Amino acid sequence: MTDGHEPLAAGDIVQLLLTQHTRIRELFAQVREASGPAKERLFGELRQLLVSHEAAEEMIVRPVTRAAATGGKVAAERNSEESDATRLLAGLEQMGTSSPQFDTELARLEASVAAHAQREESDEFPLLLATRSQQQRAAMGVAFRVAQLVAPTHPHVSAAGSTLAQYVLGPVASVLDHARDAAARLMPG
């Protein structure tokens, strides 16, 4: 995917998002096929990537999309979709991978995330390519990676879909999530 003027560079925000979309699809397939502790571990990896990916999009990508001439509606729709996915993800996390309903709910989440990613790729990415230079998109890629480092690792429905909430609640949630993750590693089971 290019804007017809510049090829996508490795650090370009659009290339980074496309790469993460591919990884998310791979993880969904791996979680579907796994069982037991492997399924739990893979779901944890998927959960963390989805949460940090969406939080960073809301903080870095959505403001740029919103600023584009036709981007306000696109940004609002993508944030709404992310809120819905966050609710599904939180439900999955609460029920656990051993629940009989887990695979059915995982399929619902996967369909939602796939449709969302397709709309980002067809509606939002062209706006980024048309309104930002390669250098600006590279800077966005760096900012996106930093945002992912400080993003929460578990779904927080109260912050989903809001750029402001990601900036205000995200850092606090992130610290608590990282402490929770560390405790879980120290005290398995």
N, C-alpha and C positions, 0 to 999 in steps of 0.2 A: 504494500500500500504506500503510495507516494502522492504528492500533490502535483506531480508533473514537472516540477522544477528542481527539486533536490532529492537525492536518495536518502533513505533513513539511515542514520548513524547508530552505532551500537548503544550509545547513551541517550539517544533521543527518547523522549517520553512516550511517543507512540510505539516505537519499537519495544521499549521496556514493557508497556502494557500488553502488547501482542504476545510477548514472550511469557508473561505471567498468565495470560489467558490460556495459553497452551499448557502450561504447568498445572493450572487448575483443572483443565479437562483430564489430564493424565492422572491427577490425584483422585478425581471422582471415580475413574475407571479402576484404579488400584484399591480404593476403599470398597467398591462394589464386589471385587473379587476376593478380598481378604477375609479372614476370620480371626477370632480370638484377640490376643494381644497385638498382633500385626494390624488388625483392623482398627483397634483403638489408637495405636501409634499413628497410622496413616490418617485417620480422621483428625487427630490432633494437629498434624501438619497441615491438612487441608483447612481446618478451622482457623488456624493462626494466619495462613496466607490470605484467606478470604477476608478476615477481619482487618488485617494490616493493609491489604490492597484497597479495600473500600474506604477505610479511614483516610488513607493517603490521597485517594482520588477526590474525596470530598474536600480535603484541605488544599490540594495543589491543582487539580484539573478543573473541578467545577467552577471556581472563580473565573478562570480563563474562558471556559465555555460560556458562562453567564455573561461575560463582557462582550462576546461576539454579537453581532447585530441580530442574529436569529437564535442565539444560544440560550436565552433565558428559559424558554419552555423545555428545551433539550436537557438543561441542567436539572430543572425541577423534576422532570420525568425520571432521569437516571437516579437522582437521590431518592425518589419515592420507591423505585424498584429495589434499591439497596436497603431501604428500611424494611421492605417486605422480606427480602432474603435474610436480613439480620434476625428477624423474628423466627423464621424457619430454622436458621442455624442455632439460635438459642434453644429452641424446642428440641432439636436433635441432641445438643450437648446435654440437656437436662435428662433426656430419656436414656442416653447411653447406647453404645453400639450393640449391646446384647439384647436390647428390647426387640420384641417381635415386630414392632412397627417401624423400626429404624430404617430398614431398606426401602420401605414405601415412602417414608418422609424424605430420605436421602434422594430418591428419584425426583420428588417434587422440587427439592432445593436445586438439584442439578438442572432440571428443565428451566427453572427460574433464572439461575445464574447464566446458563447458555443463551437464553433469549436476551438477557440484559447485556451480555458481552457482545452479541451480534448487533444490538442497537447502538452500543458505544462505537463499535467498529464502523458502522454505516452512517450514523448520525453525528457523533461527537468527534471522532478522530479527524474527519474532513475539516471540521471547524478549526481544530488545533493546527492542522497542516496549512490551512489557508490564512490564518491570522498570526501565526508565530513563525519566526525564522528558525533555521536549523540550530543556531546558537541559543535562541530562547528555549527551544524544545529540549536541548541538551541541559540547560540550566534547570528546567522543570524536571528532567530525569534525575538530576542530583537531589533536588529538593524532595522529590517523591521518595527516593531511597532513604533520605534522612527521616522523613515523616514516618515511613514504615518501621524504622528502628525504634521510634518512641511511641508507636501506636499500641493500643491494647492488643492482647492476644486471645481474648474471649469476647463474644458478642455482647454488646451493651445496647439494648433496645432504646434506652433514653437518649443516646447520642447519635443514633442512626439517622442518616438523611439530612444532617445539619452541619454545615461547615463550622458555624460558631460553636456548637456543642462539641465538635471534634477538638477544637482548640481549647475550650474551657474544661471539659470533662475528660478528654482523651488522656492527657498526661497523668492525672490522678488514677484513672482506671488502669492505665498502663503499669504504673508502679505496683498497684494492688495485684494485677494479673501476673506480673513477673514474680512477685513474692509467692503467689499461689502456685505458680508453675514450679518454682524452686522447692517449695514445701512438698509438692506432689512427687518430685524426683527423689527427695530425701526419704519420704515415707510412702513407698509404693503400696498399692493395695488398698 
